[in-house]
């Protein structure tokens, strides 16, 4: 208080006390809540396209919104497109509700037939997706018969031929490591494109399948909290 009085000699005592309260309040430690950055919303349809296509399409955004909503209404869908904005890979159509596959088909049909863009430079509409992380255990690292290490390419071929991996898309190349220096068992790390709620990963966890004569098991792994990565716009 004496320091405030010395610095601001013209201030009245009441005002000096008020300044002191403000300083005291601001100097107290605050409780901050850690929050992860919000990723791509499920209420978005992402359309990757060339820069020229993007410029041509957004020039008439208001018209496109009206036409998209008309096409959605014609098939008696209750979802509505709110607005269109530019993304670093194309455009994003924001909607009032989470987009279903039927909604997506209607929007896809409209974009495909839009006369202002060149179809060959446009990837048709997709929903935002995130990565899910899994691993596979129960596989030999070194095959005794052939004396060769199991490779990511071999595992990928096996996964593609197995029905439980239908509609599963890898987000990166598989990684194969030894379970321990003295063990001959392998761990396969796989990253897949998934919904933001992890629906595809949940359908795979604890599933078992054959790799040769061995029974492999799919396991969940701990994820570090972070920003959901979208394969459409955050490449």
NULOTOR-491696 format. One record per atom (N, C-alpha, C): x, y, z; residue in one letter. Coordinates in steps of 0.2 Angstrom, whole numbers, padded with zeros to 4 digits, always signed. Layout:
N
XYZA;...
This chain:
235
+0004-0006+0000X;+0000+0000+0000X;+0004+0006+0000X;+0010+0006+0004X;+0014+0012+0004X;+0018+0013-0003X;+0019+0008-0006X;+0022+0009-0013X;+0017+0012-0018X;+0011+0010-0017X;+0006+0013-0022X;+0005+0020-0020X;+0005+0022-0014X;+0004+0029-0011X;+0010+0033-0014X;+0016+0030-0014X;+0022+0034-0016X;+0022+0035-0023X;+0019+0030-0027X;+0019+0030-0034X;+0013+0035-0037X;+0008+0034-0033X;+0002+0038-0035X;+0000+0043-0029X;+0003+0048-0028X;+0002+0052-0022X;-0005+0056-0022X;-0007+0057-0028X;-0014+0060-0028X;-0020+0056-0027X;-0019+0049-0027X;-0024+0044-0026X;-0027+0045-0018X;-0034+0044-0018X;-0037+0044-0011X;-0036+0037-0008X;-0036+0037-0001X;-0035+0030+0002X;-0040+0025+0000X;-0046+0027-0002X;-0051+0022-0004X;-0049+0019-0011X;-0047+0023-0015X;-0044+0021-0022X;-0038+0016-0021X;-0034+0018-0017X;-0028+0014-0015X;-0029+0007-0013X;-0034+0007-0009X;-0036+0000-0006X;-0039-0004-0012X;-0043-0001-0016X;-0046-0004-0022X;-0041-0007-0027X;-0036-0003-0028X;-0030-0005-0032X;-0026-0011-0029X;-0026-0011-0022X;-0022-0016-0019X;-0026-0023-0019X;-0033-0022-0019X;-0037-0028-0020X;-0036-0031-0026X;-0036-0027-0032X;-0036-0029-0038X;-0029-0033-0039X;-0024-0030-0037X;-0017-0033-0037X;-0017-0040-0034X;-0020-0040-0028X;-0020-0046-0024X;-0024-0052-0027X;-0029-0050-0030X;-0034-0055-0034X;-0030-0058-0040X;-0027-0053-0044X;-0023-0055-0050X;-0017-0060-0048X;-0014-0059-0042X;-0008-0062-0040X;-0009-0069-0038X;-0016-0071-0036X;-0017-0078-0034X;-0017-0083-0039X;-0015-0089-0038X;-0015-0094-0043X;-0022-0096-0045X;-0022-0097-0052X;-0029-0099-0055X;-0029-0106-0057X;-0035-0109-0057X;-0035-0116-0059X;-0037-0116-0066X;-0033-0119-0070X;-0034-0120-0077X;-0036-0127-0079X;-0041-0128-0083X;-0043-0134-0085X;-0040-0136-0092X;-0036-0141-0092X;-0033-0143-0098X;-0038-0146-0103X;-0038-0144-0109X;-0042-0146-0114X;-0039-0148-0120X;-0040-0153-0124X;-0037-0154-0130X;-0041-0150-0136X;-0037-0149-0141X;-0039-0144-0146X;-0045-0148-0150X;-0050-0145-0152X;-0055-0148-0155X;-0053-0150-0162X;-0055-0156-0164X;-0053-0158-0171X;-0059-0157-0176X;-0058-0160-0182X;-0063-0159-0187X;-0070-0162-0184X;-0075-0158-0185X;-0082-0160-0182X;-0085-0166-0187X;-0089-0170-0183X;-0093-0175-0187X;-0099-0171-0191X;-0100-0165-0190X;-0105-0161-0194X;-0102-0157-0200X;-0097-0161-0203X;-0094-0158-0208X;-0093-0163-0214X;-0094-0160-0220X;-0092-0164-0226X;-0086-0161-0229X;-0081-0165-0230X;-0075-0162-0233X;-0074-0164-0240X;-0073-0159-0245X;-0072-0160-0252X;-0065-0158-0254X;-0061-0163-0255X;-0054-0161-0257X;-0054-0159-0265X;-0052-0153-0267X;-0052-0151-0274X;-0046-0146-0275X;-0045-0145-0282X;-0039-0141-0284X;-0041-0134-0281X;-0036-0129-0282X;-0036-0122-0280X;-0041-0119-0284X;-0041-0120-0291X;-0045-0117-0296X;-0053-0119-0294X;-0054-0125-0293X;-0060-0128-0292X;-0063-0125-0285X;-0059-0124-0280X;-0061-0121-0274X;-0063-0114-0275X;-0059-0110-0279X;-0061-0103-0280X;-0068-0102-0284X;-0069-0107-0289X;-0075-0106-0293X;-0081-0109-0289X;-0080-0113-0284X;-0086-0116-0281X;-0088-0111-0275X;-0083-0108-0272X;-0085-0104-0266X;-0088-0097-0268X;-0087-0095-0275X;-0089-0089-0277X;-0097-0089-0277X;-0100-0094-0277X;-0107-0095-0277X;-0109-0099-0271X;-0106-0098-0265X;-0108-0103-0260X;-0115-0102-0258X;-0118-0096-0258X;-0125-0096-0255X;-0129-0100-0260X;-0128-0100-0266X;-0132-0103-0271X;-0131-0111-0270X;-0125-0113-0269X;-0124-0120-0268X;-0127-0123-0262X;-0127-0119-0256X;-0131-0120-0250X;-0138-0122-0251X;-0141-0117-0255X;-0148-0118-0257X;-0150-0124-0261X;-0146-0125-0266X;-0147-0131-0270X;-0145-0138-0266X;-0140-0138-0262X;-0139-0144-0258X;-0145-0145-0253X;-0147-0140-0250X;-0153-0141-0245X;-0159-0143-0249X;-0160-0141-0255X;-0166-0143-0259X;-0165-0150-0261X;-0159-0152-0263X;-0158-0159-0264X;-0159-0164-0258X;-0157-0161-0252X;-0158-0165-0246X;-0166-0166-0245X;-0169-0160-0246X;-0176-0160-0244X;-0180-0164-0249X;-0178-0165-0255X;-0182-0169-0260X;-0182-0176-0258X;-0177-0178-0255X;-0177-0186-0253X;-0179-0186-0245X;-0182-0181-0243X;-0185-0181-0236X;-0180-0182-0230X;-0174-0179-0231X;-0170-0179-0226X;-0170-0173-0221X;-0169-0173-0215X;-0170-0167-0210X;-0164-0164-0209X;-0158-0166-0212X;-0152-0162-0211X;-0152-0156-0216X;-0148-0151-0214X;-0147-0145-0218X;-0140-0143-0218X;-0138-0140-0224X;-0131-0137-0224X;-0132-0130-0222X;-0127-0128-0218X;-0127-0121-0215X;-0123-0117-0219X;-0117-0118-0220X;-0112-0114-0224X;-0106-0118-0227X;-0103-0115-0231X;-0097-0118-0234X;-0091-0113-0233X;-0085-0116-0231X;-0079-0112-0230X;-0073-0116-0233X;-0068-0112-0234X;-0062-0115-0238X;-0058-0118-0233X;-0055-0124-0235X;-0050-0127-0231X;-0044-0128-0235X;-0038-0130-0232X;-0032-0130-0236X;-0031-0135-0241X;-0036-0140-0241X;-0036-0145-0246X;-0043-0144-0251X;-0047-0139-0249X;-0053-0139-0253X;-0058-0135-0250X;-0064-0138-0249X;-0070-0134-0246X;-0073-0139-0240X;-0076-0136-0236X;-0079-0140-0230X;-0086-0137-0230X;-0091-0142-0230X;-0098-0140-0230X;-0101-0142-0223X;-0102-0137-0219X;-0105-0138-0212X;-0112-0139-0212X;-0114-0144-0208X;-0121-0145-0207X;-0124-0145-0200X;-0131-0145-0199X;-0134-0144-0193X;-0134-0150-0189X;-0133-0156-0192X;-0133-0163-0188X;-0127-0167-0191X;-0126-0172-0188X;-0121-0177-0190X;-0123-0180-0196X;-0118-0181-0201X;-0120-0183-0208X;-0120-0190-0208X;-0126-0193-0211X;-0126-0200-0212X;-0124-0202-0219X;-0124-0208-0221X;-0121-0211-0227X;-0126-0208-0233X;-0133-0208-0231X;-0138-0206-0236X;-0137-0199-0237X;-0136-0195-0232X;-0135-0188-0233X;-0129-0186-0237X;-0123-0190-0236X;-0117-0190-0240X;-0118-0191-0247X;-0122-0196-0248X;-0123-0198-0255X;-0127-0192-0259X;-0132-0189-0256X;-0135-0183-0259X;-0130-0178-0260X;-0126-0176-0255X;-0121-0170-0256X;-0116-0172-0262X;-0114-0179-0262X;-0109-0181-0267X;-0112-0180-0274X;-0119-0182-0275X;-0122-0181-0281X;-0122-0174-0284X;-0124-0170-0279X;-0124-0162-0281X;-0117-0160-0283X;-0112-0161-0279X;-0105-0159-0281X;-0103-0162-0287X;-0104-0168-0288X;-0102-0172-0294X;-0105-0168-0301X;-0111-0166-0300X;-0114-0163-0306X;-0113-0155-0306X;-0110-0152-0302X;-0109-0145-0302X;-0105-0143-0308X;-0107-0138-0312X;-0104-0136-0318X;-0098-0131-0317X;-0097-0129-0311X;-0092-0124-0310X;-0085-0127-0309X;-0085-0133-0308X;-0079-0137-0306X;-0077-0142-0311X;-0071-0144-0311X;-0069-0150-0316X;-0068-0156-0311X;-0072-0161-0313X;-0073-0167-0309X;-0066-0171-0308X;-0062-0170-0313X;-0055-0174-0313X;-0051-0171-0307X;-0052-0165-0305X;-0048-0162-0300X;-0052-0161-0294X;-0057-0166-0293X;-0061-0166-0287X;-0061-0173-0284X;-0060-0173-0277X;-0061-0180-0274X;-0068-0179-0271X;-0072-0184-0272X;-0079-0183-0269X;-0080-0183-0262X;-0085-0180-0259X;-0086-0179-0252X;-0085-0184-0248X;-0082-0183-0242X;-0080-0188-0237X;-0081-0185-0230X;-0082-0189-0225X;-0083-0187-0218X;-0076-0187-0215X;-0076-0182-0210X;-0069-0182-0206X;-0068-0188-0202X;-0062-0190-0202X;-0060-0196-0198X;-0054-0195-0194X;-0053-0199-0189X;-0047-0199-0185X;-0043-0206-0185X;-0038-0206-0182X;-0034-0212-0181X;-0035-0216-0175X;-0035-0222-0176X;-0036-0227-0170X;-0030-0231-0170X;-0027-0233-0164X;-0021-0237-0164X;-0022-0243-0160X;-0019-0249-0164X;-0020-0255-0161X;-0014-0259-0162X;-0013-0265-0159X;-0008-0270-0161X;-0010-0277-0161X;-0006-0281-0164X;-0008-0288-0165X;-0002-0292-0162X;-0004-0297-0158X;+0001-0301-0154X;-0001-0308-0156X;+0004-0313-0155X;+0003-0320-0156X;+0006-0322-0162X;+0011-0319-0165X;+0014-0320-0171X;+0021-0322-0171X;+0024-0327-0174X;+0031-0328-0174X;+0035-0322-0178X;+0041-0320-0174X;+0045-0315-0178X;+0049-0318-0183X;+0052-0324-0181X;+0057-0327-0186X;+0054-0334-0187X;+0052-0335-0194X;+0049-0342-0195X;+0055-0347-0196X;+0054-0352-0192X;+0059-0357-0191X;+0060-0361-0198X;+0055-0362-0201X;+0055-0366-0207X;+0059-0363-0213X;+0058-0356-0214X;+0061-0353-0219X;+0067-0348-0217X;+0067-0348-0210X;+0073-0343-0207X;+0072-0336-0209X;+0066-0334-0210X;+0065-0327-0213X;+0060-0323-0208X;+0062-0317-0207X;+0058-0312-0203X;+0051-0311-0206X;+0046-0310-0202X;+0039-0308-0204X;+0040-0301-0206X;+0037-0299-0212X;+0038-0292-0215X;+0031-0289-0214X;+0031-0282-0214X;+0025-0278-0214X;+0021-0279-0220X;+0024-0281-0226X;+0020-0282-0232X;+0016-0288-0232X;+0020-0293-0229X;+0016-0300-0228X;+0010-0299-0223X;+0011-0296-0218X;+0005-0295-0213X;+0000-0291-0217X;+0001-0286-0220X;-0004-0282-0224X;-0008-0286-0229X;-0004-0290-0232X;-0008-0295-0237X;-0013-0299-0233X;-0011-0302-0228X;-0015-0306-0224X;-0021-0302-0221X;-0020-0296-0219X;-0026-0292-0216X;-0031-0291-0222X;-0028-0289-0228X;-0033-0287-0233X;-0037-0293-0236X;-0034-0299-0234X;-0038-0305-0237X;-0043-0308-0231X;-0042-0305-0225X;-0047-0307-0220X;-0053-0303-0219X;-0059-0306-0219X;-0065-0303-0219X;-0066-0298-0213X;-0063-0299-0207X;-0064-0295-0201X;-0061-0288-0203X;-0057-0287-0208X;-0054-0281-0209X;-0057-0278-0215X;-0063-0280-0217X;-0067-0277-0222X;-0068-0270-0220X;-0067-0265-0225X;-0069-0258-0224X;-0064-0255-0219X;-0058-0258-0218X;-0053-0255-0213X;-0048-0252-0218X;-0046-0246-0217X;-0041-0243-0221X;-0035-0241-0216X;-0029-0243-0218X;-0023-0242-0214X;-0021-0234-0215X;-0019-0231-0209X;-0017-0224-0209X;-0010-0223-0210X;-0006-0228-0209X;+0001-0228-0211X;+0004-0235-0211X;+0010-0236-0213X;+0013-0243-0214X;+0013-0246-0208X;+0012-0253-0208X;+0013-0257-0202X;+0020-0257-0199X;+0020-0258-0193X;+0027-0259-0190X;+0027-0265-0186X;+0032-0269-0187X;+0033-0276-0184X;+0040-0275-0180X;+0039-0277-0173X;+0045-0277-0169X;+0045-0284-0165X;+0050-0285-0162X;+0051-0291-0157X;+0048-0289-0151X;+0044-0294-0147X;+0041-0293-0141X;+0046-0292-0136X;+0052-0295-0136X;+0058-0294-0132X;+0064-0297-0135X;+0070-0295-0133X;+0076-0297-0136X;+0077-0305-0136X;+0075-0308-0131X;+0075-0315-0131X;+0069-0319-0134X;+0064-0316-0135X;+0058-0319-0138X;+0058-0319-0145X;+0055-0324-0148X;+0054-0325-0155X;+0047-0323-0157X;+0043-0320-0153X;+0036-0317-0154X;+0036-0310-0157X;+0032-0308-0161X;+0032-0301-0164X;+0025-0298-0161X;+0026-0291-0161X;+0020-0287-0160X;+0020-0282-0167X;+0014-0282-0169X;+0012-0278-0175X;+0008-0272-0173X;+0011-0266-0175X;+0007-0260-0173X;+0004-0258-0179X;-0003-0256-0179X;-0007-0254-0184X;-0011-0248-0182X;-0011-0243-0187X;-0015-0237-0186X;-0020-0237-0192X;-0026-0236-0190X;-0032-0236-0195X;-0036-0230-0195X;-0039-0228-0200X;-0043-0222-0201X;-0050-0225-0198X;-0053-0220-0193X;-0058-0222-0189X;-0063-0216-0189X;-0069-0218-0186X;-0073-0212-0184X;-0070-0209-0178X;-0073-0203-0176X;-0070-0200-0170X;-0072-0203-0163X;-0077-0207-0164X;-0079-0211-0158X;-0075-0218-0157X;-0071-0220-0163X;-0067-0226-0163X;-0071-0232-0164X;-0077-0231-0168X;-0081-0237-0169X;-0078-0243-0173X;-0073-0242-0177X;-0070-0247-0181X;-0065-0251-0176X;-0062-0247-0172X;-0057-0250-0168X;-0060-0254-0163X;-0066-0252-0160X;-0070-0256-0155X;-0072-0262-0158X;-0074-0262-0165X;-0076-0269-0168X;-0070-0274-0169X;-0064-0271-0169X;-0058-0276-0170X;-0055-0278-0163X;-0056-0274-0158X;-0052-0276-0152X;-0055-0283-0149X;-0050-0287-0147X;-0051-0294-0145X;-0053-0299-0150X;-0053-0297-0156X;-0054-0302-0162X;-0048-0306-0163X;-0049-0312-0165X;-0044-0317-0166X;-0044-0320-0173X;-0038-0321-0176X;-0038-0323-0183X;-0032-0327-0184X;-0031-0331-0189X;-0025-0336-0191X;-0020-0332-0195X;-0014-0333-0193X;-0008-0331-0197X;-0004-0337-0198X;-0005-0341-0203X;-0002-0348-0203X;-0005-0352-0198X;-0001-0356-0194X;-0004-0360-0189X;-0005-0357-0182X;-0003-0350-0182X;-0004-0346-0176X;-0010-0342-0176X;-0013-0341-0170X;-0019-0337-0169X;-0017-0331-0166X;-0018-0325-0170X;-0016-0319-0168X;-0022-0315-0165X;-0021-0311-0160X;-0026-0307-0157X;-0025-0299-0157X;-0030-0296-0159X;-0030-0289-0159X;-0031-0285-0152X;-0027-0281-0151X;-0027-0278-0144X;-0027-0270-0145X;-0030-0267-0140X;-0031-0260-0139X;-0024-0257-0136X;-0022-0251-0138X;-0016-0249-0134X;-0018-0242-0131X;-0014-0240-0127X;-0015-0233-0124X;-0013-0228-0129X;-0017-0223-0129X;-0016-0217-0134X;-0014-0211-0130X;-0009-0207-0133X;-0008-0201-0130X;-0013-0196-0132X;-0016-0192-0127X;-0021-0187-0129X;-0018-0182-0134X;-0022-0180-0139X;-0020-0175-0143X;-0026-0173-0148X;-0024-0170-0154X;-0029-0168-0158X;-0031-0174-0163X;-0037-0175-0164X;-0039-0180-0169X;-0036-0178-0176X;-0033-0182-0180X;-0031-0181-0187X;-0035-0183-0192X;-0037-0178-0196X;-0042-0180-0202X;-0038-0181-0208X;-0040-0187-0211X;-0036-0189-0217X;-0038-0185-0223X;-0043-0181-0223X;-0046-0177-0228X;-0042-0170-0229X;-0042-0167-0223X;-0039-0160-0223X;-0033-0159-0219X;-0031-0164-0215X;-0024-0163-0211X;-0019-0168-0214X;-0018-0169-0220X;-0013-0173-0223X;-0006-0171-0221X;
